[in-house]
Amino acid sequence: MATQELETNLSAGTDALSGLEERVQKAVSLVLRLRQEKEAALKDAAEAKARIALLSGELDSLKAERKQVRARIEKLLGHIDQLGA
């Protein structure tokens, strides 16, 4: 009877250990997946920041160009006004 009781206790301990091993494996898999997702998100963020910097520079350039065009048009309109006077 003692042998049977010992076998039952060992079996229960083995089952508990198996369950723990399974949960640890799932946790490891989850951590690895989350690290990969974090790396991908950081890469996407860096690419977005680079794109923002590029577009910001382009916007500044277009604003400067618009300012020059406006000044040239105002100058031309001034000449036209002089012709009419």
GUMAR-95803 format. One line per field, with one value per residue (C-alpha): z, x, y; residue number from 1. Coordinates in pm, 1 decimal. Layout:
w = Z / ...
u = X / ...
v = Y / ...
lovo = NUM / ...
% end
This chain:
w = 0.0 / 75.8 / -267.0 / -435.5 / -232.7 / -327.0 / -695.9 / -673.3 / -512.5 / -777.0 / -1053.8 / -911.5 / -876.4 / -1233.4 / -1361.0 / -1170.9 / -1309.2 / -1662.4 / -1623.4 / -1494.3 / -1785.2 / -2029.5 / -1871.8 / -1873.3 / -2242.2 / -2320.8 / -2124.6 / -2310.1 / -2645.1 / -2547.3 / -2438.5 / -2764.5 / -2972.1 / -2778.5 / -2824.5 / -3199.6 / -3207.8 / -3008.0 / -3251.6 / -3546.2 / -3377.8 / -3301.4 / -3661.5 / -3789.5 / -3552.9 / -3670.2 / -4033.9 / -3958.3 / -3786.5 / -4085.1 / -4320.0 / -4104.0 / -4112.0 / -4490.3 / -4537.7 / -4295.2 / -4497.5 / -4817.5 / -4663.6 / -4557.9 / -4909.1 / -5064.2 / -4824.7 / -4920.2 / -5289.1 / -5241.9 / -5067.9 / -5360.9 / -5615.4 / -5419.1 / -5411.4 / -5785.9 / -5861.6 / -5638.3 / -5822.4 / -6159.5 / -6040.6 / -5931.0 / -6281.6 / -6434.2 / -6204.1 / -6319.2 / -6683.6 / -6607.2 / -6428.7
u = 0.0 / 286.2 / 431.7 / 104.3 / 80.2 / 436.7 / 363.1 / 51.1 / 251.5 / 525.8 / 269.4 / 102.5 / 441.3 / 533.8 / 201.3 / 253.7 / 606.7 / 483.6 / 223.7 / 487.4 / 719.2 / 437.7 / 358.4 / 727.6 / 755.1 / 447.4 / 592.5 / 924.0 / 743.0 / 537.2 / 844.0 / 1023.5 / 721.8 / 681.0 / 1049.9 / 1014.3 / 705.0 / 887.8 / 1181.7 / 943.6 / 759.1 / 1086.0 / 1198.3 / 865.8 / 890.9 / 1243.8 / 1134.1 / 837.3 / 1062.3 / 1296.4 / 1002.0 / 869.8 / 1209.6 / 1224.2 / 872.2 / 937.4 / 1241.2 / 1039.7 / 764.1 / 1013.8 / 1155.7 / 810.8 / 723.6 / 1040.8 / 966.5 / 610.4 / 743.6 / 980.0 / 702.2 / 472.6 / 740.2 / 800.1 / 426.5 / 386.9 / 677.2 / 515.6 / 183.1 / 364.0 / 506.8 / 163.7 / 18.3 / 287.4 / 190.6 / -169.6 / -80.5
v = 0.0 / 239.0 / 169.4 / 257.7 / 579.3 / 672.4 / 609.4 / 829.5 / 1111.0 / 1080.7 / 1081.5 / 1392.5 / 1563.3 / 1473.7 / 1607.1 / 1931.3 / 1961.9 / 1895.2 / 2166.5 / 2406.7 / 2323.6 / 2390.2 / 2727.9 / 2825.3 / 2733.4 / 2942.9 / 3234.8 / 3207.1 / 3198.4 / 3501.0 / 3698.8 / 3616.8 / 3718.9 / 4042.1 / 4126.0 / 4073.5 / 4293.1 / 4559.8 / 4554.3 / 4585.2 / 4873.3 / 5054.6 / 5009.5 / 5143.5 / 5440.9 / 5521.1 / 5503.4 / 5728.6 / 5984.2 / 5984.3 / 6032.8 / 6318.2 / 6487.8 / 6452.8 / 6588.2 / 6871.8 / 6977.0 / 6954.8 / 7167.4 / 7433.5 / 7438.4 / 7475.3 / 7758.2 / 7943.3 / 7889.4 / 8016.8 / 8327.3 / 8397.3 / 8347.2 / 8578.1 / 8848.4 / 8817.5 / 8836.9 / 9142.9 / 9304.8 / 9225.8 / 9364.8 / 9678.5 / 9718.2 / 9663.5 / 9929.6 / 10172.2 / 10110.5 / 10196.7 / 10520.4
lovo = 1 / 2 / 3 / 4 / 5 / 6 / 7 / 8 / 9 / 10 / 11 / 12 / 13 / 14 / 15 / 16 / 17 / 18 / 19 / 20 / 21 / 22 / 23 / 24 / 25 / 26 / 27 / 28 / 29 / 30 / 31 / 32 / 33 / 34 / 35 / 36 / 37 / 38 / 39 / 40 / 41 / 42 / 43 / 44 / 45 / 46 / 47 / 48 / 49 / 50 / 51 / 52 / 53 / 54 / 55 / 56 / 57 / 58 / 59 / 60 / 61 / 62 / 63 / 64 / 65 / 66 / 67 / 68 / 69 / 70 / 71 / 72 / 73 / 74 / 75 / 76 / 77 / 78 / 79 / 80 / 81 / 82 / 83 / 84 / 85
% end
